[in-house]
Amino acid sequence: MIIPTEGVGSVPRPGYLLEAMAALGAGRMSATDYDAVAARAVAETIAEMVATGSPIISDGEQSKPSFATYPLHGLDNLAPDGVVIPFADGHTRQLPRLTRGPFRYGATTGAYVAAARRYSDLPLKQAVIAPSALSLLYPEGGIAGYTRGQFIEDLTAECARDIRSALDAGAQVVQIDFTEGRLACKLDPSRGLLRQFVELNNAVLARFTPAERTRIGIHTCPGGDHNSTHSADVDYAELLPDLFKMKAGRFYIQMASETDKPRVLDIVARERQADQTTFIGVIDPCDTQVETAETVRDRTLEVAEHLKATRFGTTDDCGFSPFGDDIAMARATAFAKITARVKGTALAAAKLG
C-alpha cells in the first residue's frame, strides 16, 4: 500500500534571507540583489526538501512575504488599518484595507513554481491564498465608485488567474490556504460567514475542469503562527460539514494537535464526498519537539482505522513559518519533522500491507 504524503507550505527561512527581506523593506537592498539572495534560499530549501524523501516538494514559500499577502506585492491602493486577527497568545496580525478599485494581484504564484522547477524534477506543490481570506480586504463602509459586488468579481477572476498560473508553470498540486474557516465560525456562530466563504471559494473552483480540480486542494487549520493559533477553540463539527461542500479534490486537515482525534476523524469520514481525498495532519508545527517516525506511524494507522484506509494521506498541520517574521521554530527542526512524516507514513503503509 502507498499512502501519499504532502507538506502544507512554508518552512523557516534562513537567517541571511530574513536579513535581506528587512534590508529590501528598508530600502537598503535593491530588488535585483534581493532576488539573488532569494534564489539561493530556494535552491537550498529544495535540496533539503529532496533529502527528506518527500515524493512531492515545494520551495517552502521562501520568497513570499507571507502566505497571505504575496498577491498584494507592489499595490498602491492599500492602507495598513485593515482587519485585525488576534491569536491565543496575545499577538495579532493585521490585514491591509483596500482603498480603491479595481482589485488586481501584484504577483501570482506561477513565478514561484517556475523558479523552483530549475532545481528539481520532482513533482511540485504550490500554495495559494484563498479568495475568502482576501475578501476581508474590502472595508465594511464600502468604497466610493467600487461596489463590493465589483470587488468580488475581480477577486474571483484574480484568484483563478493565480491558480492557473501555478498549474501552467508545472505545479502538480495547488493548495488553497483556507485558515480563516474555523475563524469564520468564531466570528459568526450562525455559520453565515463561513457559508459566504465557501460560496466564494466555489466560484473560483468552478472556473476549472473536474480533472483540474482533482489537483486543487483546500487546507484548513486553526491558524498556526508563532506557535499559537487563532481559532483552535472552535469545534471542527462547526466547520467540516460546510468545508467538504467546496468542489475541490483534496483536503488538508490539521489533526496532530487536536484533543479528540477519533471524534473528528469520524466526522471527516461521514462528511467527505466520494471524490475527495483527505490528507490528515500527523505533524504539529506549533510543537518544537520532533515527532519520531513511530509516532507518525501510529497516528497514520489511527487515521486509516477511522477512514477505512481509503482516500487518505498524511500532511503537516500547518506551515512551519507562514509569515517572514515567524522564527519560533528552527529550520533544522522543521526538516526533521518533515523527514519523520515521510518515514512514518511509509512505516504505516508497510504495516497496512
Steps between C-alpha positions, in 0.01 A plus 500: 500500500621851418375785718555842340664765714533875437612803692283807543730782399750712687823400670708743708713731289878506550637794696669659200165510315323662795775764510459560127122533536550766767760680291273499195211639704721776640636594159853381578496227235394505138235266367760340273733425788211368708391268219848346497486437874151352471612272216776364724247429777263327257781280365614402850144437617416275207821303554408450865143412405624235255724360775194433719377246247182697430326371186367849425691811597463876522725804531388547862356843411847645544457819301138573591462785750230281655264225391212750503638824358714401200226612250511851648865556411548840339136614522442868573129482589537361852500653848652324802192520728304193394351204687687395815532127581582423866688185602470303822839614632405867466679593177304621199523515122343783304392490139514812285187680381413556137458873428387502138430271207555312290660216695783326320771262621847648509658153476387149416648168605592375154827691535582309821433168327714592201787603729476179703492282189861599425623301802312168485303274269285366784128588499441847643226629727401865527284666764276797418292721725123447500278768350296483821801629694562783256131593509576646844697779327178673396392747772163473672421860407548429131704685239361789297459399137598139563231275642561184695341308213757642258776415745382139532490463122855630473618290792352181354668561166835585658507195728415274207780667303739430786412130514516475122845656498627233740348214301630639171849537649503130584362463852372149556280614790366840601381547858260778599578620853167534682622568854210742553246216494487432874550870566182571303307271736645694792406837354152385397366197691200487264751383234364758258848646446648152452242423232576828325865398498418156360284653227778740400763227490268281293456785251875480441509119486217505244743656252696173483415165343419195714840354406677818608310508829645160593834686519363791703466467877376691804707538815332568834656556842445726802756749372844400626740793549780552756398163649152635577161483325200727447212252504597164652210544742250463215353150475577333168138384496410862424729512196527162331146457360537824304870451425435188295245688289789669325552347156863405547653156467740515795472621859785559747372490857685589819470208741826427685425770758130417538391384845231254384629351176268195483186715512627741236624222273157342515350834392745512210401146398132593512515839326757466222377435149574188298742683270697678774834385641583614853854564616504488879752687713744272683763766578444797735692809379415685824696245706880526484536136606579284196261210456655158447421298190327250730274772639406600147440134413259459790316823419469391139365159597239673718396707200479186285277333755247782506510572127485130408844530338346670197572829327738636761853626537713679756612860536619756752242689702611833357798676348804534724556872441204661322626855558856616439541614860391166650827353631343292779629177347851424381540415135678173581213400729246554224692279259539233769124502546441471126742205486313333787171545314637340184660208684210447738248499215705233323508292819121522523462404134716193559298408806176523302651279234 
